[in-house]
Amino acid sequence: MKNFITLLVFFCFCTIQAQFRVNYDKKDKFTELDQQRFSWGYFIGLNHFNFNVHPVHQNQLNPTGVGINSYGKFNVYSDNKLGFSAGLMGRMKLSEYFDLFIQPGIHFTERILHFNHIEVGKTYNKPDPNNPYDPHFSSGTFTATEGSKTRAVKSTYLDLPLFIQLHGDRWFNTRPYVQAGFGYMANLQSNQNSQDDNEDGIFRLKSNNYNYQIETGISIYFNRFRLTPSVKGVFLLNNELIPDDIDTPQIWAGSVKSLKTRAILFSLKFE
């Protein structure tokens, strides 16, 4: 994560410096784009998705509070891999400094959830559906393996955000901006309707989600197009977690109170 952010900052710095250096004696380029009422474009980029994990505290189904250890450290956490994003953009000019943007996109990502409280070889009771809160009743047992300690969560998010953009004046052939908005995000690989759950190796998430997004960047004008390197933060508002079945050991989804996606996206926009 730190290397990714460092590389991102270095790239933006070099791009801006190069643009400023060659533009001192040049006229403004592609000025007609700023005057258009409507315009469109596309973007490609890298994403860094993660889970904001809130472990469950002690309760009847989870008397030991396995989501948090005795030192207050989370037993459940997520790792992630760099993913890919792409999409389209539509702009409507509102005024000299404000634009309305819609940016439908798709994000491919993978996260690994770790459950450090699960002990390999240990036998866990499966709750009785008729008496789920009574530890004296059981519908069977489950013996944990090495694979029980992790769950790979692959997601394909269809993102439909709407933004209000505030941009500054042009400085030679560059223009900074900041934008914020809300969006709907559909997880096409959520497994929400799957009959299997974590006992079968399937971690289920909700398909329909809502988020807010904040983005900043600098538009660079060329003769025939505008290139915009940007950084965006995405924060889901709802809990994505779907509980395991009642007769599944409460060592996976039962150890987590909520999961909310948060993400950083670096994009190159072309208009």
Secondary structure, 3 states (H helix, E strand, C coil): CHHHHHHHHHHHHHHHHHHHHHCCCCCCCCCHHHHCCEEEEEEEEEEEEEEEEEECCCCCCCCCCCCECCCCCECEEEEECEEEEEEEEEEEECCCCEEEEECCEEEEEEEEEEECCCCCCCEEEEEECCECCCCCCEEEEEECCHHHHEEEEEEEEEEEEEEEEEECCCECCEEEEEEEEEEEEEECCCCCCCCCCHHHCCCCECCEEEEEEEEEEEEEECCCCEEEEEEEEEEECCCCECCCCCCCCCCCHHHEEEEEEEEEEEEEEEC
